Amino acid sequence: MQLDERKTKILHAIIKTYLETGEPVGSRTISKYADLNLSSATIRNEMSDLEELGYIIQPHTSAGRIPSDKGYRLYVDRMMEEKEREVTEMKELMIQKQDKMDLVLKQVAKVLALNTNYATMITAPQYHRTKLKFIQLSMVSEDQILAVVVTEGNVVKNKMLHIEHCLDNETILKLNILLNTSLNGLTIEQINLGMIAKLKEQAGIHSQVVNSVLDAVAEAIRLDDDDLEIYTSGATNIFKYPELSDSERASELISALEEKQQLVSLVHETMSEGEHNGIQVYIGDETPVKNMKDCSVVTATYELGEGMQGTIGIIGPKRMDYEKVVNTLKTLMVQLDELFDKS
């Protein structure tokens, strides 16, 4: 006999309730699940079938049922299939969106350089104060667990964790439930020492696994400079201004635009400033990029909602048309939001 949808739902309810309580589960308890809408008598009949099929067992006479190894295996396999499908769909969707985003940002940098006659830069948006969406642990070998961490924006990070002892399916399942119940929807700032201590206590002898998973979560949520995409355009516009066009100054400026690491400090400085409606003006020595000390740099922070932010920058001579540049950036901040909504 194959499990139909009703039997599968009842088995899922039995396992979920047993994992939460540790007590054998009766038909009356299962009948309270709103999505089942079945009588206790119907549930008893279905539970008898599930027991006959080997998915649940009755540990004591007149007691409720508990999952068998076969029941756990079905539950875990289906849960893993569902989570893996979700992760695959998220990855495919994000790859499509990322490709569109890259094209849009490169075009924006190019058009901005043409319209202003200055050098320009723009970063891909990143999630700030990122929240955790869910964690999926699965055994890969006797001494390895794969931790899949999905954060806000459906960003997926995989981390292989080494463990001293092989964990059974029930333990993996309980750890998944514990971690997701406690951490989902939180930012890294909200995962404090008290919460970590409580999680380790609840995990008991598996506290080291929890500790490794928390490290993986922190790594997934933390912004990484290596992941920051920066697009530039209009570097040759520098030669249009005599005060910047001598070989040494021009070489330094072009080097700053080509070497991403120098621009990262400018991005961090821009992100840390929250005033002036997201627009900052750096003149000469005020700029955080050493090779731009002879320039003025105007930056803006654009936001796409849910903590998603990026930086736009215009680099030119100190005698740049500040009013035009600021107005251009203000307009672009609005247009970017509209562009990404459509993409």
N, C-alpha and C positions, 0 to 999 in steps of 0.2 A: 504494500500500500504506500503510495506517494503522499507526502504531506501537502494538503491543500492550504489555501490562504488562512482559513479559520484555525486549523491545527497549528500552523506556523505562528500565528499571532498569540495563541494560548501558550505555546511553548516559550515564546519570547517573554510573555508576561510572567510565567513561572520562574524563568531564569533571572530576569531583572529583579523580581521581588525577593528571590532567595539570596541573590548577591547583596541586596540592601539589608536584609534582616538576619540571614543565616539560619532561619527557621523553615521547616517544611511548609509548603504552600498548599492551602485548601481551595476548593472550588468557590467558596463564598468570597474569599479574598480576590480571586481572579475576576469574579462577576462585577466587581466595583470599577474595573477599567472601563472608562466611558466609551472608548472606541470599539469595544467588543459588543456591547448591547445584547448579551446572551444570558439566559437563565442559569442558575446553579446546576440544574439537572442536565442541561445541554452541555455545560462545561465538564460535568462529571463524566459524561459519556465520552467526550473528546479526550479527557485525561486518561480514561481507561484505554482508549486506542493508542495514545502516546506511550503509555506504559507497556502495552503489548508490543509495540514497535521498538521498544528499548530506549526511548528518548528521555524518559523519567523513571524514577523508582520510588517505591514507598518504603522508607526505612523502618517504620514500625506499623503494626496493625492499627487501624483507625486514625492514622496520622496523615498529614498532607504529603505531597510529593516533593522530591528534589531532583535536580537535573542529573542525568547519568553522564558518563564521559562522552557517549555518542551524542547526547543533547548539547553538551558544551561545544563539541566539535562542529555540529551544524550551525550553532549560534555564532561561533567565532568565524567560521568560514564565510558565512553570509555577511557578517559585519565587516570583515576584511574586504570582501568583494565590493561592498557598497562604498567603503571609505576609499578604496583604490580607484574606483570609478569616479568618485567625487574629485579626488586629487588629479586624475588624468584629465578630466573635463576642465578643471581649473587651470592646469598647465597649458592646455591647448588654447583656452580662451585668453590667457595672459600673453601667450606668444603672439597671437593674432593682434591683440591690442597694442603690444609692445612694438610690433613691426609698423603699425599705423602711426604710433606715437613718434617713433624715430624719424619717419618721413616728414611728419608735420613739424617737428622741432628743427630739423635741418633746414627746411624751407623757411621757417620763421627767422632763423639766424641769418640766412642769405638775404631775405627781403629787408630785414632790419638794417643790415649793412649797406644795401643799395640805397635805402631811403634816407639814411643819416650821413653817409660817407665816412662812417667811423668803423672801428673793429667791434664785433659783437660776440657774445657768448650766451648760451642758454643751457640749463641743466634739465635732465629728465626729472619729472616729479618723484619725490620719495615720500614715504609715510613717516610722519613724525608723531611721537607718542603712540606708536603702533600697538594695537590690541591683539591678543592671542585669540584665534578662532577655534582651533582644536588641535589635539595631539593624538597621534596614532602610533602605538608601539606594536611591533610584531617580531617574533623570533626568526632569525635568519639561520643561525647555527647554534650549537650548544653553548657557545661563549659570546654570541653577538646578538644584539637587538637593533633593529632599524627604528629610529624615531623620526616620524614625519611631523613637522611642525608647520601649521598653516596660520599665517597672520593676516591682519586686516589688509584688504586689497587682494586677497587670495594669493599672497606670496607664499610659495612652498619651499621649505628648506628640509633637506634630508641629512640625518646625522647617524653614523654607525657607532653604537655604544658597545664596549666590551664589558662582559659580566663574568663573575667568578663561577657561578653555578647556573645550569640550565633552568629555566622557569617553565612551569606547566601552563596550559592554556587558561586555567581558572585564575592563576596569579596574574598573568598578562592582562586578562580581562578586568580584574579588580584594580590593577594599577591604571589602566586606561580610564576606568570610571572615576577613580580617585582624582587623577590629574585633571581630567576634563571638568569634573564637577567643581573643583577648587579654583582652577585657573582661567577657564574660558571667559573672554570679555575683559581681561585685565591687561593693563600696560605693565612694562617692566618696572616702572616706579611703584606700582601698587603691589608687587610681589615682594613683601617685606620679610624681615628675618623671623618675625613671629609666625607668619604663614608658612615659611619654609620649615621651621621647627615642628609645626603641627603636622605638615605633610609627611615629614620623616617619621614622626611618632606613629602616624596611622599606617605607614608602610611597614613598620616593624623591622624584620630582618632584611627587608629589601630597601632600606633607606638609602643605600649607596646608589641603587638604580634611580631612585627619585632625584638624588643629587646630580647625577649625570644628565638626566632629562632636563632639569632646571638650567644646567649650563648650556644645553642645546637650545633651550627656549631663549635664554639671554642672548646667545649668539645670533639666533634668527631675528630677534627684535632689534638688536643693536644696529645702528646705521654703519655701513662699511664704506669707507672712502673708495675702496677698489671697485665697488658696485656703482659708483656715481658716474653716470654718463654726462659728459659735457661736450656740447657742439659749438664750434666757433666758425666765424666767417668774417671776411673783410680785412684780413690782416694786411693786405697790400695797400689799403686806404691810408695807412700810417705814412706812406711816402708822399702823400699829398700835402703834408704839413712840414714846412722847413725845419721847425724846432724839434721835430721827431725823426727826421729823415736821414740824419747822418748815420753812417754805417754802424757805429757802436750802439747807439740808442735804438735804432730800428731792429738790430739783431737781438737785443735784449727783450724788446717788446714781442717780437715774433716768437722768440723762445718761450716767453711766458704764456703766450696763447697756445703754443703747440704742446707744452708740457702740462699735463692735467694737474699734477701735484701742486704747481704754483697757483692754479686757479681754485683749488680746493679750499685754501685758506680764505680766499675772497668769498666763496660760497658760505663757509662757516660764519664768517663775520656778518654777512648779510642776514643769515638765518637767525643770528643772535640778537639782531636789532629789530624791535617790534613796533617802532614808531614811524611817523611821517607817511602813514598809509602804505607801508611796505616799500618805500623808495628811500634810498640813501645816496648821498653825493660825497665822494671822496676826492679831495683836491691835493695833488702832489704827495707830500709825505704822509698824508692821512690814509692812503691806500695800504692794505695789508700785504700787497704783492710788491716786493722790493724792486722788481724790474719795471714797475709802472710808476715810479716816483716822479717822472717828468710829465705824467698824464693826469687827466681827471677821469674818474670812473663813476658812472651812475648805475646803480643796481636796483632791482625791484624783486620782491617776492610775490610770486603768483600762487594762488590757492585753488585747488580743484575739489574741495570738500573732503570731509572725513579725515582731516589732518594731512592731506596730500599737498605738498608744497615743492616749488622749484624756484630757481633764480635766473633772472635775465640781467645781462650786463652790457653796457656800452662804454667803450674805451676810446678816448680821443684826446686832443690837446687841451690844455687848461683854458683856452679861449673857445671851447665848444659852445654851441648854442644850447645853454642849459634849459631854457624854457621849452624849446622844441623837443629836446630829449626827454624831459620829464613828462610832457604831454603824450609823447609817443608811447612811453612805457605804461602810463596809466591806461591808455586805450588798449594796448596789447594785453594787459592783465585781464581785462574783461573779455577780449576776443579769444584768448586761450581757453578760458572756461567754456565758451560756446563751441570752440573747435573740438575739444575733447568730449563734450557731451554728444556730439554728432559722430565721433569716430568709434 
